[in-house]
Amino acid sequence: MTPSSKTYLNDFLPDIQTYTVADIEEKFDSAIVADIAGNMSILKDLSQNITDLLIVSITIMKQTEFSNFKFVHESFDRITYEHLIKELSNNSLKAPVGQVFKEHDVKSAQHFLEDNHSRGRILVKF
């Protein structure tokens, strides 16, 4: 994770311990890395400091760099999606929202996504 991502995540989830590549000063025997950004450069740096590295990614579908790698994907049906929306609306589930756009600003939302590194997701409000 980048230093700015660490700051963002620490603000959003202060009880979770987070690390940047620079925080890892010694070699680890093993670790599991949950990749949510798809930054191959960070994953390569981590692989230099972790002997037995398992990478579980929700962003990188295929790669040839790492042998112990798994892409995971959740399929959402209507019932699961409705449950997710209900949990978000009653604050049982929290989602980092970086920017909110009104329905007539969809084009601006698209440009924002393309031009900015994600710090939470964008929300288009209808």
MMTF fields as JSON, N, C-alpha, C and O atoms, coordinates in Angstrom:
{
  "mmtfVersion": "1.0.0",
  "mmtfProducer": "UNKNOWN",
  "numBonds": 503,
  "numAtoms": 504,
  "numGroups": 126,
  "numChains": 1,
  "numModels": 1,
  "chainsPerModel": [1],
  "groupsPerChain": [126],
  "chainIdList": ["A"],
  "bondAtomList": [4, 2, 8, 6, 12, 10, 16, 14, 20, 18, 24, 22, 28, 26, 32, 30, 36, 34, 40, 38, 44, 42, 48, 46, 52, 50, 56, 54, 60, 58, 64, 62, 68, 66, 72, 70, 76, 74, 80, 78, 84, 82, 88, 86, 92, 90, 96, 94, 100, 98, 104, 102, 108, 106, 112, 110, 116, 114, 120, 118, 124, 122, 128, 126, 132, 130, 136, 134, 140, 138, 144, 142, 148, 146, 152, 150, 156, 154, 160, 158, 164, 162, 168, 166, 172, 170, 176, 174, 180, 178, 184, 182, 188, 186, 192, 190, 196, 194, 200, 198, 204, 202, 208, 206, 212, 210, 216, 214, 220, 218, 224, 222, 228, 226, 232, 230, 236, 234, 240, 238, 244, 242, 248, 246, 252, 250, 256, 254, 260, 258, 264, 262, 268, 266, 272, 270, 276, 274, 280, 278, 284, 282, 288, 286, 292, 290, 296, 294, 300, 298, 304, 302, 308, 306, 312, 310, 316, 314, 320, 318, 324, 322, 328, 326, 332, 330, 336, 334, 340, 338, 344, 342, 348, 346, 352, 350, 356, 354, 360, 358, 364, 362, 368, 366, 372, 370, 376, 374, 380, 378, 384, 382, 388, 386, 392, 390, 396, 394, 400, 398, 404, 402, 408, 406, 412, 410, 416, 414, 420, 418, 424, 422, 428, 426, 432, 430, 436, 434, 440, 438, 444, 442, 448, 446, 452, 450, 456, 454, 460, 458, 464, 462, 468, 466, 472, 470, 476, 474, 480, 478, 484, 482, 488, 486, 492, 490, 496, 494, 500, 498],
  "bondOrderList": [1, 1, 1, 1, 1, 1, 1, 1, 1, 1, 1, 1, 1, 1, 1, 1, 1, 1, 1, 1, 1, 1, 1, 1, 1, 1, 1, 1, 1, 1, 1, 1, 1, 1, 1, 1, 1, 1, 1, 1, 1, 1, 1, 1, 1, 1, 1, 1, 1, 1, 1, 1, 1, 1, 1, 1, 1, 1, 1, 1, 1, 1, 1, 1, 1, 1, 1, 1, 1, 1, 1, 1, 1, 1, 1, 1, 1, 1, 1, 1, 1, 1, 1, 1, 1, 1, 1, 1, 1, 1, 1, 1, 1, 1, 1, 1, 1, 1, 1, 1, 1, 1, 1, 1, 1, 1, 1, 1, 1, 1, 1, 1, 1, 1, 1, 1, 1, 1, 1, 1, 1, 1, 1, 1, 1],
  "groupList": [{"groupName": "MET", "atomNameList": ["N", "CA", "C", "O"], "elementList": ["N", "C", "C", "O"], "formalChargeList": [0, 0, 0, 0], "bondAtomList": [1, 0, 2, 1, 3, 2], "bondOrderList": [1, 1, 2], "singleLetterCode": "M", "chemCompType": "L-PEPTIDE LINKING"}, {"groupName": "THR", "atomNameList": ["N", "CA", "C", "O"], "elementList": ["N", "C", "C", "O"], "formalChargeList": [0, 0, 0, 0], "bondAtomList": [1, 0, 2, 1, 3, 2], "bondOrderList": [1, 1, 2], "singleLetterCode": "T", "chemCompType": "L-PEPTIDE LINKING"}, {"groupName": "PRO", "atomNameList": ["N", "CA", "C", "O"], "elementList": ["N", "C", "C", "O"], "formalChargeList": [0, 0, 0, 0], "bondAtomList": [1, 0, 2, 1, 3, 2], "bondOrderList": [1, 1, 2], "singleLetterCode": "P", "chemCompType": "L-PEPTIDE LINKING"}, {"groupName": "SER", "atomNameList": ["N", "CA", "C", "O"], "elementList": ["N", "C", "C", "O"], "formalChargeList": [0, 0, 0, 0], "bondAtomList": [1, 0, 2, 1, 3, 2], "bondOrderList": [1, 1, 2], "singleLetterCode": "S", "chemCompType": "L-PEPTIDE LINKING"}, {"groupName": "LYS", "atomNameList": ["N", "CA", "C", "O"], "elementList": ["N", "C", "C", "O"], "formalChargeList": [0, 0, 0, 0], "bondAtomList": [1, 0, 2, 1, 3, 2], "bondOrderList": [1, 1, 2], "singleLetterCode": "K", "chemCompType": "L-PEPTIDE LINKING"}, {"groupName": "TYR", "atomNameList": ["N", "CA", "C", "O"], "elementList": ["N", "C", "C", "O"], "formalChargeList": [0, 0, 0, 0], "bondAtomList": [1, 0, 2, 1, 3, 2], "bondOrderList": [1, 1, 2], "singleLetterCode": "Y", "chemCompType": "L-PEPTIDE LINKING"}, {"groupName": "LEU", "atomNameList": ["N", "CA", "C", "O"], "elementList": ["N", "C", "C", "O"], "formalChargeList": [0, 0, 0, 0], "bondAtomList": [1, 0, 2, 1, 3, 2], "bondOrderList": [1, 1, 2], "singleLetterCode": "L", "chemCompType": "L-PEPTIDE LINKING"}, {"groupName": "ASN", "atomNameList": ["N", "CA", "C", "O"], "elementList": ["N", "C", "C", "O"], "formalChargeList": [0, 0, 0, 0], "bondAtomList": [1, 0, 2, 1, 3, 2], "bondOrderList": [1, 1, 2], "singleLetterCode": "N", "chemCompType": "L-PEPTIDE LINKING"}, {"groupName": "ASP", "atomNameList": ["N", "CA", "C", "O"], "elementList": ["N", "C", "C", "O"], "formalChargeList": [0, 0, 0, 0], "bondAtomList": [1, 0, 2, 1, 3, 2], "bondOrderList": [1, 1, 2], "singleLetterCode": "D", "chemCompType": "L-PEPTIDE LINKING"}, {"groupName": "PHE", "atomNameList": ["N", "CA", "C", "O"], "elementList": ["N", "C", "C", "O"], "formalChargeList": [0, 0, 0, 0], "bondAtomList": [1, 0, 2, 1, 3, 2], "bondOrderList": [1, 1, 2], "singleLetterCode": "F", "chemCompType": "L-PEPTIDE LINKING"}, {"groupName": "ILE", "atomNameList": ["N", "CA", "C", "O"], "elementList": ["N", "C", "C", "O"], "formalChargeList": [0, 0, 0, 0], "bondAtomList": [1, 0, 2, 1, 3, 2], "bondOrderList": [1, 1, 2], "singleLetterCode": "I", "chemCompType": "L-PEPTIDE LINKING"}, {"groupName": "GLN", "atomNameList": ["N", "CA", "C", "O"], "elementList": ["N", "C", "C", "O"], "formalChargeList": [0, 0, 0, 0], "bondAtomList": [1, 0, 2, 1, 3, 2], "bondOrderList": [1, 1, 2], "singleLetterCode": "Q", "chemCompType": "L-PEPTIDE LINKING"}, {"groupName": "VAL", "atomNameList": ["N", "CA", "C", "O"], "elementList": ["N", "C", "C", "O"], "formalChargeList": [0, 0, 0, 0], "bondAtomList": [1, 0, 2, 1, 3, 2], "bondOrderList": [1, 1, 2], "singleLetterCode": "V", "chemCompType": "L-PEPTIDE LINKING"}, {"groupName": "ALA", "atomNameList": ["N", "CA", "C", "O"], "elementList": ["N", "C", "C", "O"], "formalChargeList": [0, 0, 0, 0], "bondAtomList": [1, 0, 2, 1, 3, 2], "bondOrderList": [1, 1, 2], "singleLetterCode": "A", "chemCompType": "L-PEPTIDE LINKING"}, {"groupName": "GLU", "atomNameList": ["N", "CA", "C", "O"], "elementList": ["N", "C", "C", "O"], "formalChargeList": [0, 0, 0, 0], "bondAtomList": [1, 0, 2, 1, 3, 2], "bondOrderList": [1, 1, 2], "singleLetterCode": "E", "chemCompType": "L-PEPTIDE LINKING"}, {"groupName": "GLY", "atomNameList": ["N", "CA", "C", "O"], "elementList": ["N", "C", "C", "O"], "formalChargeList": [0, 0, 0, 0], "bondAtomList": [1, 0, 2, 1, 3, 2], "bondOrderList": [1, 1, 2], "singleLetterCode": "G", "chemCompType": "PEPTIDE LINKING"}, {"groupName": "HIS", "atomNameList": ["N", "CA", "C", "O"], "elementList": ["N", "C", "C", "O"], "formalChargeList": [0, 0, 0, 0], "bondAtomList": [1, 0, 2, 1, 3, 2], "bondOrderList": [1, 1, 2], "singleLetterCode": "H", "chemCompType": "L-PEPTIDE LINKING"}, {"groupName": "ARG", "atomNameList": ["N", "CA", "C", "O"], "elementList": ["N", "C", "C", "O"], "formalChargeList": [0, 0, 0, 0], "bondAtomList": [1, 0, 2, 1, 3, 2], "bondOrderList": [1, 1, 2], "singleLetterCode": "R", "chemCompType": "L-PEPTIDE LINKING"}],
  "groupTypeList": [0, 1, 2, 3, 3, 4, 1, 5, 6, 7, 8, 9, 6, 2, 8, 10, 11, 1, 5, 1, 12, 13, 8, 10, 14, 14, 4, 9, 8, 3, 13, 10, 12, 13, 8, 10, 13, 15, 7, 0, 3, 10, 6, 4, 8, 6, 3, 11, 7, 10, 1, 8, 6, 6, 10, 12, 3, 10, 1, 10, 0, 4, 11, 1, 14, 9, 3, 7, 9, 4, 9, 12, 16, 14, 3, 9, 8, 17, 10, 1, 5, 14, 16, 6, 10, 4, 14, 6, 3, 7, 7, 3, 6, 4, 13, 2, 12, 15, 11, 12, 9, 4, 14, 16, 8, 12, 4, 3, 13, 11, 16, 9, 6, 14, 8, 7, 16, 3, 17, 15, 17, 10, 6, 12, 4, 9],
  "groupIdList": [1, 2, 3, 4, 5, 6, 7, 8, 9, 10, 11, 12, 13, 14, 15, 16, 17, 18, 19, 20, 21, 22, 23, 24, 25, 26, 27, 28, 29, 30, 31, 32, 33, 34, 35, 36, 37, 38, 39, 40, 41, 42, 43, 44, 45, 46, 47, 48, 49, 50, 51, 52, 53, 54, 55, 56, 57, 58, 59, 60, 61, 62, 63, 64, 65, 66, 67, 68, 69, 70, 71, 72, 73, 74, 75, 76, 77, 78, 79, 80, 81, 82, 83, 84, 85, 86, 87, 88, 89, 90, 91, 92, 93, 94, 95, 96, 97, 98, 99, 100, 101, 102, 103, 104, 105, 106, 107, 108, 109, 110, 111, 112, 113, 114, 115, 116, 117, 118, 119, 120, 121, 122, 123, 124, 125, 126],
  "secStructList": [7, 7, 2, 2, 2, 2, 2, 2, 2, 2, 2, 2, 7, 6, 6, 1, 7, 7, 7, 7, 4, 4, 4, 7, 7, 1, 7, 3, 3, 3, 3, 3, 3, 3, 3, 1, 1, 7, 7, 2, 2, 2, 2, 2, 2, 2, 2, 2, 2, 3, 3, 3, 3, 3, 3, 3, 3, 1, 1, 7, 7, 7, 7, 1, 1, 7, 1, 1, 3, 3, 3, 7, 7, 7, 7, 7, 7, 2, 2, 2, 2, 2, 2, 2, 2, 2, 2, 2, 2, 6, 6, 1, 1, 7, 7, 7, 3, 3, 3, 3, 3, 3, 4, 4, 4, 2, 2, 2, 2, 2, 2, 2, 2, 2, 2, 1, 7, 7, 1, 1, 3, 3, 3, 3, 3, 7],
  "xCoordList": [0.837, 0.0, 0.886, 1.974, 0.407, 1.157, 0.963, -0.005, 1.869, 1.692, 0.357, -0.266, -0.089, -1.371, -2.545, -3.534, -2.443, -3.493, -3.512, -4.577, -2.331, -2.244, -2.921, -3.68, -2.661, -3.282, -4.799, -5.535, -5.26, -6.691, -7.322, -8.351, -6.718, -7.275, -7.232, -8.173, -6.16, -6.077, -7.161, -7.676, -7.507, -8.591, -9.942, -10.802, -10.121, -11.401, -11.587, -12.679, -10.521, -10.553, -9.373, -8.375, -9.477, -8.329, -7.881, -6.748, -8.726, -8.364, -7.6, -7.176, -7.421, -6.739, -5.279, -4.994, -4.363, -2.942, -2.635, -2.957, -2.017, -1.675, -0.189, 0.467, 0.348, 1.775, 2.005, 1.253, 3.037, 3.536, 4.736, 5.232, 5.206, 6.399, 7.576, 8.384, 7.678, 8.785, 8.722, 9.75, 7.539, 7.406, 8.034, 8.344, 8.223, 8.748, 10.27, 10.857, 10.894, 12.343, 13.099, 14.299, 12.417, 13.08, 12.299, 11.139, 12.938, 12.257, 11.268, 11.547, 10.129, 9.14, 9.188, 9.491, 8.887, 8.835, 7.63, 7.742, 6.476, 5.282, 4.28, 4.282, 3.425, 2.366, 1.334, 1.619, 0.147, -0.918, -1.183, -1.398, -1.166, -1.432, -2.767, -2.97, -3.685, -4.967, -4.802, -4.728, -4.747, -4.534, -5.876, -6.684, -6.101, -7.346, -7.083, -8.022, -5.801, -5.468, -4.869, -4.946, -4.275, -3.684, -2.379, -2.046, -1.631, -0.36, 0.771, 1.253, 1.181, 2.208, 3.542, 4.284, 3.853, 5.108, 5.179, 6.203, 4.097, 4.061, 4.145, 4.86, 3.43, 3.462, 4.868, 5.314, 5.564, 6.937, 7.851, 8.676, 7.712, 8.513, 8.251, 9.186, 6.994, 6.663, 7.271, 7.738, 7.261, 7.791, 9.289, 9.812, 9.978, 11.404, 11.641, 12.72, 10.64, 10.801, 10.024, 10.117, 9.267, 8.446, 8.763, 8.54, 9.289, 9.721, 8.549, 8.574, 7.526, 6.359, 5.17, 4.449, 4.98, 3.968, 2.775, 2.924, 1.589, 0.345, -0.344, -0.586, -0.657, -1.358, -2.774, -2.978, -3.747, -5.151, -5.623, -5.631, -6.018, -6.336, -7.784, -8.348, -8.373, -9.705, -9.61, -10.629, -8.376, -8.21, -7.439, -7.769, -6.426, -5.589, -6.108, -6.061, -6.601, -7.177, -6.11, -6.173, -5.131, -4.072, -2.744, -2.643, -1.726, -0.379, 0.596, 0.206, 1.848, 2.858, 4.015, 4.954, 3.954, 5.046, 5.12, 6.212, 3.967, 3.914, 3.299, 2.292, 3.918, 3.406, 2.285, 1.39, 2.32, 1.313, 0.331, 0.404, -0.584, -1.463, -2.874, -3.076, -3.85, -5.237, -6.104, -6.076, -6.858, -7.84, -9.174, -9.594, -9.84, -11.146, -12.19, -11.918, -13.368, -14.454, -15.759, -16.068, -16.512, -17.846, -18.858, -18.803, -19.773, -20.852, -22.023, -22.34, -22.647, -23.752, -25.042, -25.186, -25.977, -27.312, -28.18, -27.699, -29.412, -30.306, -30.457, -30.427, -30.617, -30.817, -29.578, -29.697, -28.398, -27.159, -26.99, -26.593, -27.289, -27.174, -28.14, -27.762, -29.385, -30.362, -29.894, -30.052, -29.323, -28.792, -27.651, -27.592, -26.759, -25.646, -26.15, -25.658, -27.114, -27.674, -28.335, -28.181, -29.068, -29.725, -28.684, -28.846, -27.619, -26.567, -25.855, -25.502, -25.644, -25.032, -25.965, -25.522, -27.26, -28.207, -28.454, -28.73, -28.362, -28.575, -27.257, -27.239, -26.157, -24.814, -24.273, -23.351, -24.837, -24.253, -22.964, -22.064, -22.881, -21.705, -21.255, -22.065, -19.957, -19.428, -18.579, -17.774, -18.768, -17.993, -17.295, -17.921, -16.022, -15.335, -15.8, -15.571, -16.445, -16.91, -16.034, -16.025, -15.302, -14.389, -15.024, -14.597, -16.038, -16.655, -18.094, -18.369, -19.009, -20.423, -20.78, -20.459, -21.453, -21.892, -23.405, -23.983, -24.038, -25.472, -25.683, -24.765, -26.9, -27.169, -26.86, -26.506, -26.979, -26.675, -25.173, -24.754, -24.362, -22.908, -22.173, -21.013, -22.846, -22.236, -20.954, -19.968, -20.971, -19.779, -18.619, -17.479, -18.903, -17.869, -17.353, -16.157, -18.243, -17.841, -16.892, -15.896, -17.206, -16.34, -14.958, -13.951, -14.903, -13.618, -12.853, -11.631, -13.57, -12.926, -12.235, -11.098, -12.931, -12.347, -11.104, -10.109, -11.164, -10.036, -8.84, -7.693, -9.105, -8.047, -7.474, -6.456, -8.1, -7.661, -7.472, -8.207, -6.458, -6.273, -7.391, -7.726, -7.958, -9.1, -8.748, -7.812, -9.477, -9.44, -10.871, -11.562, -11.303, -12.706, -13.381, -12.772, -14.578, -15.322, -16.114, -16.307, -16.564, -17.44, -18.872, -19.156, -19.76, -21.175, -21.937, -21.741, -22.81, -23.69, -25.059, -25.667, -25.525, -26.75, -27.941, -27.947, -28.946, -30.165, -31.298, -32.41],
  "yCoordList": [-1.161, 0.0, 1.229, 1.233, 2.255, 3.503, 4.279, 4.034, 5.209, 6.004, 6.751, 6.825, 7.304, 8.018, 7.061, 7.423, 5.841, 4.845, 4.426, 4.211, 4.313, 3.945, 5.003, 4.665, 6.27, 7.362, 7.312, 7.439, 7.124, 7.052, 5.89, 6.064, 4.711, 3.533, 3.667, 3.253, 4.235, 4.439, 5.395, 5.232, 6.387, 7.299, 6.587, 6.812, 5.734, 5.058, 3.88, 3.675, 3.108, 1.928, 1.994, 1.298, 2.813, 3.03, 1.8, 1.774, 0.787, -0.397, -1.452, -2.461, -1.241, -2.2, -1.776, -0.625, -2.717, -2.436, -2.512, -3.503, -1.472, -1.434, -1.199, -0.654, -1.614, -1.491, -0.989, -1.316, -0.203, 0.11, -0.786, -1.418, -0.849, -1.655, -1.15, -1.948, 0.164, 0.742, 0.342, 0.354, -0.013, -0.44, -1.806, -2.146, -2.59, -3.945, -3.87, -3.787, -3.902, -3.738, -5.055, -5.081, -6.147, -7.447, -8.438, -8.204, -9.535, -10.561, -11.319, -11.607, -11.631, -12.448, -13.847, -14.021, -14.851, -16.221, -16.416, -17.012, -15.911, -16.094, -14.99, -14.384, -14.743, -13.745, -13.946, -14.494, -13.494, -13.446, -11.973, -11.19, -11.603, -10.226, -10.196, -10.911, -9.359, -9.139, -7.945, -6.803, -8.212, -7.16, -6.613, -7.323, -5.333, -4.696, -3.579, -2.965, -3.313, -2.205, -2.655, -1.92, -3.844, -4.316, -3.639, -3.506, -3.208, -2.524, -3.569, -3.985, -3.978, -5.017, -4.587, -5.424, -3.316, -2.818, -3.08, -3.54, -2.79, -3.041, -4.538, -4.959, -5.339, -6.789, -7.352, -8.236, -6.842, -7.278, -6.9, -7.708, -5.68, -5.257, -6.144, -6.528, -6.465, -7.343, -8.728, -9.334, -9.221, -10.563, -10.654, -11.744, -9.513, -9.504, -9.685, -10.117, -9.358, -9.412, -10.536, -10.707, -11.296, -12.364, -13.665, -13.794, -14.635, -15.906, -16.682, -17.055, -16.928, -17.698, -16.744, -16.538, -16.174, -15.135, -15.699, -16.254, -15.55, -15.864, -14.538, -13.742, -14.305, -13.091, -13.482, -14.323, -12.852, -13.032, -11.701, -10.696, -11.688, -10.438, -10.391, -11.386, -9.202, -8.987, -8.156, -7.837, -7.799, -6.928, -7.565, -7.34, -8.35, -8.949, -10.349, -11.226, -10.548, -11.838, -12.852, -14.011, -12.422, -13.323, -12.607, -11.408, -13.364, -12.822, -13.991, -15.136, -13.714, -14.77, -14.549, -15.344, -13.492, -13.11, -13.966, -14.272, -14.351, -15.019, -16.405, -16.583, -17.386, -18.751, -19.014, -19.813, -18.358, -18.577, -17.401, -16.489, -17.453, -16.333, -16.845, -17.892, -16.096, -16.51, -15.284, -14.307, -15.338, -14.309, -14.753, -15.891, -13.867, -14.211, -13.269, -12.1, -13.794, -13.015, -13.466, -14.657, -12.51, -12.792, -12.525, -11.495, -13.447, -13.156, -12.603, -13.126, -11.573, -10.949, -11.209, -10.831, -11.856, -11.98, -10.883, -10.109, -10.806, -9.75, -9.762, -8.703, -10.928, -11.042, -10.56, -9.84, -10.953, -10.518, -9.011, -8.345, -8.473, -7.039, -6.265, -5.244, -6.74, -6.085, -6.125, -5.149, -7.251, -7.377, -6.381, -5.727, -6.267, -5.329, -3.895, -3.153, -3.492, -2.143, -1.891, -0.812, -2.881, -2.743, -2.536, -1.662, -3.337, -3.227, -1.877, -1.299, -1.376, -0.051, 1.045, 1.99, 0.921, 1.988, 2.065, 3.149, 0.939, 0.999, 1.066, 0.909, 1.301, 1.464, 0.215, 0.316, -0.967, -2.21, -2.524, -3.166, -2.072, -2.236, -0.849, -0.024, -0.593, 0.713, 0.571, -0.353, 1.492, 1.501, 2.845, 3.888, 2.835, 4.117, 4.804, 4.302, 5.935, 6.713, 7.947, 8.781, 8.059, 9.164, 10.411, 11.521, 10.253, 11.404, 11.04, 9.913, 11.983, 11.781, 12.72, 13.908, 12.161, 12.931, 12.799, 11.772, 13.85, 13.795, 13.104, 13.022, 12.606, 11.803, 12.539, 11.899, 13.849, 14.581, 14.818, 15.397, 14.377, 14.536, 13.216, 13.057, 12.285, 10.976, 11.119, 10.43, 12.009, 12.215, 12.73, 12.299, 13.638, 14.135, 13.004, 12.934, 12.127, 10.983, 10.073, 9.596, 9.838, 9.023, 9.64, 8.947, 10.92, 11.62, 11.604, 11.453, 11.759, 11.722, 10.376, 10.325, 9.286, 7.945, 7.771, 7.197, 8.266, 8.107, 8.971, 8.587, 10.14, 11.114, 11.047, 11.684, 10.29, 10.274, 8.861, 7.946, 8.696, 7.415, 7.255, 8.208, 6.092, 5.837, 5.976, 5.337, 6.789, 6.889, 6.653, 7.586, 5.429, 5.127, 5.103, 5.469, 4.694, 4.581, 5.85, 6.673, 5.996, 7.129, 6.635, 5.451, 7.566, 7.252, 8.224, 9.436, 7.683, 8.517, 8.423, 7.355, 9.564, 9.625, 9.924, 10.929, 9.056, 9.24, 9.661, 9.866],
  "zCoordList": [0.0, 0.0, 0.0, 0.575, -0.645, -0.706, 0.604, 1.323, 0.921, 2.144, 2.188, 3.247, 1.063, 1.068, 1.274, 1.911, 0.738, 0.969, 2.436, 3.014, 3.03, 4.449, 5.307, 6.215, 5.036, 5.791, 5.639, 6.617, 4.402, 4.138, 4.897, 5.551, 4.817, 5.465, 6.984, 7.662, 7.53, 8.979, 9.47, 10.576, 8.658, 9.024, 8.974, 9.826, 7.982, 7.778, 8.739, 9.269, 8.961, 9.838, 10.82, 10.629, 11.853, 12.735, 13.523, 14.006, 13.67, 14.447, 13.641, 14.205, 12.347, 11.474, 11.3, 10.971, 11.523, 11.309, 9.818, 9.163, 9.29, 7.874, 7.703, 8.59, 6.551, 6.283, 4.866, 3.948, 4.701, 3.367, 3.127, 4.06, 1.9, 1.604, 2.438, 2.913, 2.62, 3.396, 4.864, 5.542, 5.377, 6.775, 7.025, 8.167, 5.968, 6.117, 6.049, 4.97, 7.223, 7.291, 7.305, 7.032, 7.617, 7.659, 6.814, 6.475, 6.481, 5.695, 6.576, 7.739, 6.013, 6.688, 6.104, 4.924, 6.929, 6.43, 5.521, 4.45, 5.953, 5.139, 5.425, 6.497, 4.445, 4.585, 3.492, 2.428, 3.783, 2.795, 2.52, 3.445, 1.248, 0.849, 0.127, -0.855, 0.623, -0.042, -0.966, -0.512, -2.251, -3.252, -3.706, -4.305, -3.409, -3.853, -4.86, -5.365, -5.156, -6.052, -7.375, -8.36, -7.424, -8.67, -9.013, -10.19, -8.015, -8.248, -8.259, -7.205, -9.455, -9.59, -8.988, -8.474, -9.043, -8.49, -6.983, -6.477, -6.276, -4.83, -4.556, -3.647, -5.325, -5.117, -5.353, -4.622, -6.372, -6.633, -5.471, -5.044, -4.958, -3.815, -2.599, -1.897, -2.353, -1.23, -1.402, -0.437, -2.627, -2.871, -2.579, -2.349, -2.589, -2.266, -0.769, -0.363, 0.057, 1.511, 2.186, 3.401, 1.419, 2.001, 1.282, 0.078, 2.038, 1.448, 0.865, -0.308, 1.671, 1.241, 1.15, 2.126, -0.019, -0.221, -0.979, -2.068, -0.393, -1.091, -1.387, -0.48, -2.654, -3.062, -3.47, -4.346, -2.814, -3.152, -3.707, -2.996, -4.975, -5.659, -6.115, -6.571, -5.979, -6.554, -7.822, -8.434, -8.229, -9.393, -10.535, -11.699, -10.229, -11.277, -11.558, -10.695, -12.767, -13.112, -13.5, -13.089, -14.289, -14.752, -14.659, -14.917, -14.284, -14.215, -14.276, -14.049, -14.577, -14.675, -13.7, -13.663, -12.926, -12.028, -10.76, -10.283, -10.215, -8.915, -9.055, -9.739, -8.396, -8.496, -7.492, -7.767, -6.342, -5.315, -5.339, -4.516, -6.305, -6.618, -6.843, -7.458, -6.337, -6.525, -6.816, -6.067, -7.888, -8.21, -7.633, -7.843, -6.911, -6.341, -6.916, -7.188, -7.09, -7.677, -7.052, -7.015, -6.568, -6.05, -7.148, -7.82, -7.325, -8.258, -7.442, -6.374, -7.937, -7.235, -7.987, -9.149, -7.313, -7.877, -7.267, -6.44, -7.65, -7.183, -5.669, -5.042, -5.075, -3.622, -2.864, -1.873, -3.326, -2.687, -2.814, -1.858, -3.987, -4.215, -3.316, -2.742, -3.187, -2.313, -0.854, -0.12, -0.442, 0.916, 1.137, 2.178, 0.176, 0.255, 0.393, 1.243, -0.419, -0.371, 0.987, 1.56, 1.504, 2.809, 3.91, 4.761, 3.895, 4.911, 4.829, 5.857, 3.622, 3.46, 3.96, 4.613, 3.655, 4.015, 5.512, 6.026, 6.235, 7.687, 8.472, 9.693, 7.747, 8.331, 9.033, 9.843, 8.73, 9.23, 8.487, 9.029, 7.256, 6.41, 5.997, 5.575, 6.12, 5.74, 4.493, 4.373, 3.572, 2.337, 2.212, 2.406, 1.895, 1.723, 0.438, -0.663, 0.589, -0.554, -0.644, 0.262, -1.735, -1.908, -2.475, -2.157, -3.312, -3.978, -4.321, -4.733, -4.153, -4.487, -5.643, -5.618, -6.656, -7.816, -7.948, -7.591, -8.463, -8.742, -10.081, -10.897, -10.303, -11.509, -12.798, -13.789, -12.825, -14.053, -14.229, -15.232, -13.266, -13.347, -13.615, -13.232, -14.265, -14.535, -15.348, -15.088, -16.327, -17.157, -16.29, -16.466, -15.367, -14.452, -13.566, -13.282, -13.133, -12.308, -13.083, -12.54, -14.341, -15.195, -15.322, -15.18, -15.585, -15.714, -14.399, -14.389, -13.291, -11.981, -11.763, -11.295, -12.105, -11.965, -12.825, -12.383, -14.043, -14.966, -14.571, -14.8, -13.976, -13.707, -12.296, -12.023, -11.391, -9.996, -9.496, -9.867, -8.634, -7.962, -6.942, -6.239, -6.854, -5.991, -4.516, -4.034, -3.819, -2.36, -1.901, -1.49, -1.972, -1.777, -3.141, -4.146, -3.173, -4.416, -4.675, -3.779, -5.898, -6.192, -6.101, -6.282, -5.818, -5.693, -6.577, -6.496, -7.424, -8.229, -7.566, -7.5, -7.08, -6.299, -7.203, -7.914, -7.177, -7.967, -7.092, -7.578]
}
